[in-house]
């Protein structure tokens, strides 16, 4: 006779509970990439929209940074300790004059290392020949120049030589870069002459562009004694250039007016050429802000494209969503799948955009002979912006996919 084993009831709280499997990080990326692999063209076009926006932002920041790096390199080479002194206006609104001794007085300031000057020579038009009508001067100014001018302003001679103790007393001139081009002269020489103030002058040199003294580019420079002897120059400087020790620039600037013209320091204007360059950099930053706004708009358009792609993907993959839900996938796993797909799509676009922006920056900087400078924050910010846009764009489609019931999705 068989013995029956009595049935035992297991309490409900001791039964094993079924918990849904959790997706590992590798599984999240693998599942999220399914939609990208099955629809590569759509994924490429959506990523391209993001990439264009990021490339625009990175390129704008990179080109602006490269421009500023070139400006800093130029200032480091030329120095930021160049100050200029010029006459202002009198109390009656007339043009003031600096004393003829102002250069020597400025040179006696302790921290000043160099001081030189130019003087405007009126009624001395410049022509290529004496056959040119008197009204066609080409906007070229004639200036008397002291011998130390070249070293003080950091300019260089690209053809011929600078004035010396001999040539400064005779009819010899040095042309600025723009003045030489307007006169059609490419090189200096003993046989090359220009007609200045009704007299022939020999061109002994041509300057390269002077970044810190751009007024010299469109000038014809005559020796100080020659200008007094041949062109009726009155000997009063109109621009005094000074170099001082870097740590004393502001202190020197504070006393230049009183030193140059002790009788009327209020009639003296003191400026620094590097301030003009800094103003140019500020203008460049404002332009950069405008272009960054355009890049942000392009990035927003790319985000809308990603959102559109993900919504369409949810509608087309209802059967896949229903099958996964029927096999035990939770709403959270479906949500994570589509959110991961959106983030992967945005990350691809962001990485491609950063690379494209760096290439554009490098190409433009090479063309302009600038150092290539792309800030790390711009690259990291570009990728971070795409992930943020991708997360926001994929959030609604992911939630919508998770809300689909298995029976509804498979219907």
TINU-893641 format. One line per 5 residues: their letters; for each residue x, y, z of C-alpha. Coordinates in Angstrom, 2 decimals. Example, Ala and Ser with C-alpha at 12.3 -4.5 7.8 and 13.67 -1.06 7.14 Angstrom:
AS) 12.30,-4.50,7.80 | 13.67,-1.06,7.14
This chain:
XXXXX) 0.00,0.00,0.00 | 1.45,3.32,-1.13 | 2.11,5.98,1.44 | 0.92,9.47,0.39 | 3.05,12.41,1.35
XXXXX) 0.96,15.19,2.81 | 0.92,18.46,0.83 | 2.57,21.45,2.45 | 1.46,24.98,1.76 | 4.30,27.47,1.32
XXXXX) 3.59,30.89,2.78 | 3.24,33.62,0.19 | 5.95,35.76,1.72 | 8.53,32.93,1.33 | 7.91,32.20,-2.38
XXXXX) 10.71,33.25,-4.80 | 9.91,36.52,-6.50 | 10.54,37.13,-10.19 | 12.46,40.32,-10.82 | 12.96,41.73,-14.31
XXXXX) 16.48,41.46,-15.66 | 18.44,44.69,-15.65 | 20.25,45.90,-18.75 | 23.99,46.13,-18.40 | 25.67,49.26,-19.84
XXXXX) 26.92,47.24,-22.80 | 23.41,45.96,-23.45 | 22.02,49.49,-23.34 | 24.38,50.63,-26.10 | 23.80,47.50,-28.12
XXXXX) 20.01,47.75,-27.92 | 20.13,51.52,-28.50 | 22.16,51.06,-31.66 | 19.61,48.75,-33.27 | 17.59,51.61,-34.71
XXXXX) 20.72,53.31,-36.05 | 21.97,50.16,-37.78 | 18.63,49.30,-39.36 | 18.06,52.83,-40.73 | 21.57,54.17,-41.51
XXXXX) 20.57,56.84,-44.04 | 18.01,58.43,-41.72 | 20.44,58.28,-38.83 | 23.16,59.89,-40.97 | 20.94,62.77,-42.05
XXXXX) 19.77,63.42,-38.49 | 23.35,63.33,-37.18 | 24.39,65.64,-40.01 | 21.95,68.31,-38.81 | 23.50,68.18,-35.35
XXXXX) 27.03,68.12,-36.82 | 26.46,71.28,-38.87 | 25.35,73.23,-35.82 | 28.25,72.03,-33.67 | 30.77,72.58,-36.49
XXXXX) 29.54,76.16,-36.87 | 29.94,76.83,-33.14 | 33.37,75.20,-32.86 | 34.66,76.86,-36.04 | 33.49,80.31,-34.94
XXXXX) 35.11,79.96,-31.51 | 38.25,78.40,-33.02 | 38.70,81.07,-35.70 | 38.14,83.82,-33.14 | 40.63,82.22,-30.74
XXXXX) 43.17,81.78,-33.55 | 42.77,85.45,-34.47 | 43.34,86.51,-30.88 | 46.34,84.17,-30.61 | 47.85,85.86,-33.66
XXXXX) 47.13,89.27,-32.10 | 48.79,88.20,-28.84 | 51.76,86.89,-30.78 | 52.07,90.21,-32.62 | 51.84,92.18,-29.38
XXXXX) 54.44,89.93,-27.75 | 56.75,90.55,-30.69 | 56.17,94.29,-30.95 | 55.53,94.98,-27.28 | 52.65,96.68,-25.50
XXXXX) 54.78,99.45,-24.03 | 54.56,101.83,-26.99 | 52.84,105.12,-26.10 | 52.06,107.96,-28.50 | 51.79,111.67,-27.78
XXXXX) 50.00,114.04,-30.13 | 48.80,117.66,-29.93 | 45.15,118.19,-29.05 | 43.06,121.34,-29.29 | 43.37,124.66,-27.54
XXXXX) 40.61,126.20,-25.42 | 39.43,128.03,-28.55 | 39.17,124.82,-30.59 | 42.28,125.42,-32.66 | 44.93,122.80,-33.34
XXXXX) 47.61,122.93,-30.65 | 51.32,122.38,-31.19 | 53.86,120.35,-29.25 | 57.06,122.21,-28.33 | 60.05,121.41,-30.50
XXXXX) 61.84,120.24,-27.32 | 59.10,117.79,-26.32 | 60.94,114.71,-27.60 | 64.06,115.54,-25.60 | 61.99,116.26,-22.49
XXXXX) 60.10,112.97,-22.78 | 63.40,111.13,-23.22 | 64.48,112.33,-19.79 | 61.66,110.44,-18.03 | 63.36,107.69,-16.03
XXXXX) 61.49,104.54,-17.25 | 61.43,105.73,-20.89 | 63.86,103.70,-22.99 | 63.22,105.19,-26.47 | 61.60,108.34,-27.79
XXXXX) 61.25,109.44,-31.39 | 58.87,111.55,-33.44 | 57.38,112.41,-36.79 | 56.15,115.80,-37.91 | 53.44,116.51,-40.45
XXXXX) 54.78,118.54,-43.39 | 51.96,120.61,-44.90 | 51.85,121.72,-48.51 | 54.18,118.93,-49.64 | 52.12,116.66,-51.94
XXXXX) 53.72,113.50,-53.30 | 53.61,112.42,-56.96 | 55.25,109.73,-59.02 | 56.27,112.29,-61.66 | 55.99,116.03,-62.14
XXXXX) 53.46,115.44,-64.94 | 50.63,114.35,-62.66 | 47.82,116.89,-61.99 | 48.18,118.60,-58.61 | 44.86,117.28,-57.28
XXXXX) 45.78,113.60,-57.65 | 47.88,113.14,-54.52 | 46.68,109.61,-53.74 | 46.15,110.46,-50.06 | 49.87,110.21,-49.27
XXXXX) 51.16,112.33,-46.39 | 54.65,113.77,-46.06 | 56.22,113.48,-42.61 | 59.55,114.47,-41.16 | 61.08,111.56,-39.26
XXXXX) 63.79,111.24,-36.67 | 66.45,108.55,-37.02 | 65.28,106.51,-34.01 | 61.73,106.14,-35.32 | 62.17,102.69,-36.83
XXXXX) 63.42,101.04,-33.63 | 60.86,102.82,-31.47 | 57.76,101.71,-33.40 | 59.12,98.24,-34.20 | 58.89,98.70,-37.98
XXXXX) 61.16,97.04,-40.55 | 62.47,97.92,-44.02 | 61.49,95.50,-46.78 | 63.52,97.18,-49.54 | 66.56,99.46,-49.34
XXXXX) 67.67,101.05,-46.09 | 66.43,103.39,-43.39 | 67.58,107.01,-43.11 | 70.97,107.59,-41.55 | 73.05,110.55,-40.40
XXXXX) 74.02,111.33,-44.00 | 70.79,110.78,-45.93 | 68.60,112.58,-43.37 | 70.16,115.89,-44.53 | 69.63,115.37,-48.25
XXXXX) 66.59,114.88,-50.54 | 66.04,111.24,-49.66 | 62.82,109.55,-48.59 | 61.58,106.25,-47.19 | 58.12,105.18,-48.35
XXXXX) 55.48,103.47,-46.25 | 54.11,100.19,-47.56 | 50.78,101.62,-48.79 | 52.44,104.75,-50.18 | 54.81,102.63,-52.26
XXXXX) 51.92,100.63,-53.69 | 49.97,103.77,-54.57 | 53.00,105.18,-56.33 | 53.58,101.90,-58.18 | 57.00,101.27,-56.66
XXXXX) 58.11,97.80,-55.62 | 61.74,98.44,-54.68 | 64.02,101.28,-53.63 | 67.16,102.31,-55.46 | 69.41,105.24,-56.38
XXXXX) 67.58,105.67,-59.69 | 64.09,105.64,-58.13 | 62.70,109.11,-57.41 | 59.42,110.72,-56.38 | 58.26,114.30,-56.68
XXXXX) 57.68,115.79,-53.20 | 56.70,119.41,-52.61 | 57.93,120.51,-56.03 | 61.30,118.76,-55.71 | 62.73,115.37,-56.66
XXXXX) 63.61,113.03,-53.78 | 65.46,109.72,-54.07 | 63.71,106.67,-52.62 | 66.28,104.99,-50.37 | 63.91,102.55,-48.64
XXXXX) 60.41,101.08,-48.46 | 58.91,99.96,-45.14 | 57.03,96.79,-44.39 | 53.56,97.30,-42.83 | 53.82,98.81,-39.32
XXXXX) 51.04,97.28,-37.13 | 51.56,99.64,-34.18 | 51.93,102.79,-36.32 | 49.60,102.33,-39.31 | 49.79,106.04,-40.16
XXXXX) 53.33,105.42,-41.42 | 52.07,103.01,-44.09 | 50.56,105.82,-46.17 | 53.39,108.29,-45.55 | 56.55,109.49,-47.23
XXXXX) 59.23,109.93,-44.54 | 61.88,112.61,-44.95 | 64.83,113.26,-42.66 | 64.14,115.94,-40.03 | 66.89,118.35,-41.21
XXXXX) 66.00,117.79,-44.88 | 62.34,118.57,-44.22 | 63.35,121.85,-42.57 | 65.76,122.73,-45.36 | 63.76,121.73,-48.45
XXXXX) 60.07,121.59,-47.42 | 59.74,124.51,-44.93 | 58.97,122.20,-42.01 | 58.51,124.20,-38.77 | 60.22,121.60,-36.52
XXXXX) 57.21,120.89,-34.27 | 56.50,117.13,-33.82 | 52.94,115.98,-34.43 | 53.37,112.44,-33.09 | 55.88,111.36,-30.44
XXXXX) 56.46,107.62,-29.97 | 57.87,106.40,-26.66 | 58.96,103.04,-25.31 | 59.14,102.44,-21.58 | 59.67,99.53,-19.23
XXXXX) 56.66,97.21,-19.11 | 56.05,97.65,-15.38 | 56.09,101.47,-15.69 | 53.84,102.00,-18.71 | 50.89,103.42,-16.77
XXXXX) 53.11,105.62,-14.63 | 54.81,107.04,-17.72 | 51.46,107.55,-19.39 | 50.27,109.61,-16.44 | 53.12,112.15,-16.77
XXXXX) 53.55,112.30,-20.54 | 51.14,115.17,-21.09 | 52.75,117.44,-18.50 | 56.22,116.50,-19.69 | 55.57,117.03,-23.40
XXXXX) 53.94,120.43,-22.91 | 54.40,121.76,-19.34 | 52.70,125.05,-20.21 | 49.47,123.39,-21.43 | 49.27,119.69,-20.53
XXXXX) 45.54,119.73,-21.30 | 46.41,120.30,-24.97 | 48.20,116.94,-25.24 | 46.64,113.63,-26.24 | 48.27,110.43,-24.97
XXXXX) 47.26,107.06,-26.38 | 48.59,103.56,-26.77 | 48.46,101.76,-30.15 | 47.83,98.44,-28.42 | 44.55,99.89,-27.10
XXXXX) 43.37,100.17,-30.70 | 44.31,96.54,-31.22 | 42.40,95.62,-28.07 | 39.36,97.48,-29.44 | 39.66,95.45,-32.63
XXXXX) 39.70,92.29,-30.51 | 36.55,93.46,-28.69 | 34.84,94.00,-32.05 | 35.93,90.52,-33.05 | 34.36,89.13,-29.86
XXXXX) 31.05,90.87,-30.63 | 31.08,89.38,-34.12 | 31.86,86.01,-32.58 | 28.80,86.31,-30.33 | 26.61,86.91,-33.37
XXXXX) 27.97,83.88,-35.19 | 27.62,81.75,-32.06 | 23.94,82.68,-32.03 | 23.62,81.44,-35.60 | 25.38,78.21,-34.61
XXXXX) 22.97,77.76,-31.72 | 20.03,78.13,-34.11 | 21.55,75.48,-36.37 | 22.01,73.23,-33.33 | 18.37,73.73,-32.35
XXXXX) 17.29,72.77,-35.87 | 19.41,69.64,-35.58 | 17.75,68.79,-32.26 | 14.32,69.11,-33.85 | 15.51,66.73,-36.55
XXXXX) 16.58,64.19,-33.94 | 13.22,64.47,-32.16 | 11.38,63.99,-35.44 | 13.49,60.96,-36.29 | 12.83,59.36,-32.91
XXXXX) 9.05,59.97,-33.05 | 8.87,58.38,-36.50 | 11.02,55.51,-35.26 | 8.55,54.82,-32.43 | 5.62,54.78,-34.86
XXXXX) 7.40,52.45,-37.27 | 8.64,50.05,-34.59 | 5.39,49.43,-32.72 | 5.58,45.72,-33.51 | 9.13,45.51,-32.14
XXXXX) 8.09,47.35,-28.98 | 5.09,45.03,-28.49 | 7.23,41.92,-29.01 | 9.80,43.09,-26.48 | 7.08,43.90,-23.96
XXXXX) 5.51,40.46,-24.52 | 8.88,38.80,-23.88 | 9.18,40.55,-20.53 | 10.80,43.93,-21.25 | 9.63,46.53,-18.79
XXXXX) 8.53,50.02,-19.60 | 11.74,51.35,-18.11 | 13.85,49.15,-20.40 | 11.94,50.32,-23.48 | 12.33,53.89,-22.32
XXXXX) 16.06,53.42,-21.81 | 16.39,51.81,-25.26 | 14.95,54.77,-27.15 | 16.65,57.34,-24.96 | 19.99,55.59,-25.55
XXXXX) 19.31,55.57,-29.29 | 18.68,59.32,-29.24 | 21.84,59.97,-27.22 | 23.96,57.80,-29.53 | 22.59,59.63,-32.55
XXXXX) 23.36,63.00,-30.98 | 26.81,61.89,-29.82 | 27.72,60.82,-33.35 | 26.58,64.18,-34.69 | 28.42,66.06,-31.95
XXXXX) 31.71,64.20,-32.43 | 31.50,64.67,-36.19 | 30.67,68.36,-35.75 | 33.61,68.96,-33.42 | 35.97,67.24,-35.86
XXXXX) 34.58,69.23,-38.78 | 34.85,72.48,-36.82 | 38.51,71.77,-35.98 | 39.28,71.05,-39.65 | 37.59,74.30,-40.74
XXXXX) 39.49,76.27,-38.10 | 42.82,74.68,-39.04 | 42.25,75.35,-42.74 | 41.31,78.99,-42.23 | 44.17,79.57,-39.80
XXXXX) 46.63,78.02,-42.26 | 45.30,80.27,-45.03 | 45.70,83.38,-42.85 | 49.02,82.14,-41.41 | 47.62,82.18,-37.88
XXXXX) 48.36,79.71,-35.10 | 45.53,77.20,-34.78 | 43.79,77.55,-31.42 | 40.60,75.65,-30.57 | 39.71,75.94,-26.85
XXXXX) 39.11,72.67,-25.04 | 35.93,74.09,-23.52 | 34.53,74.63,-27.03 | 35.09,71.00,-27.99 | 33.78,69.63,-24.70
XXXXX) 30.90,72.08,-24.75 | 29.99,71.05,-28.28 | 29.70,67.38,-27.36 | 27.92,68.25,-24.10 | 25.41,70.42,-25.95
XXXXX) 24.62,67.63,-28.37 | 24.03,65.16,-25.54 | 21.73,67.64,-23.84 | 19.83,68.27,-27.06 | 19.69,64.54,-27.76
XXXXX) 18.39,63.76,-24.29 | 15.67,66.39,-24.48 | 14.76,65.42,-28.06 | 14.54,61.71,-27.24 | 12.73,62.01,-23.94
XXXXX) 9.19,62.33,-25.34 | 9.54,59.53,-27.93 | 11.05,57.25,-25.25 | 8.17,57.90,-22.85 | 5.67,57.39,-25.65
XXXXX) 7.25,54.07,-26.61 | 7.22,52.89,-23.00 | 3.51,53.62,-22.64 | 2.53,51.29,-25.49 | 0.76,48.18,-24.21
XXXXX) 1.96,44.84,-25.73 | -1.48,44.02,-27.18 | -1.85,47.52,-28.60 | 1.64,47.47,-30.18 | 1.15,43.99,-31.73
X) -2.32,44.79,-33.09
